[in-house]
Amino acid sequence: MIERFFRSQKEECVRQQNFADFQEAETAISGWIRWYNERRAHQALGYLSPQQYGASRLAVRPALSL
């Protein structure tokens, strides 16, 4: 799973740009990671973003009784 994440990161972010310095790369990669988690549709998650998938799982999770 993590190998796929890094492959996507390289293909969709890193290899698409020529960074002038480390700060520029860090800013772009951080932004990509936010987009990946908040907005990018993932086939394995039913075409939801990880954030949307997590929220939907919480919504259907039964409450624990004490």
PyMOL commands that set and color helices and strands:
alter all, ss='L'
color gray80, all
select helices_A, chain A and resi 2-12+14-16+22-38+43-45+50-60
alter helices_A, ss='H'
color red, helices_A
deselect
rebuild
show_as cartoon
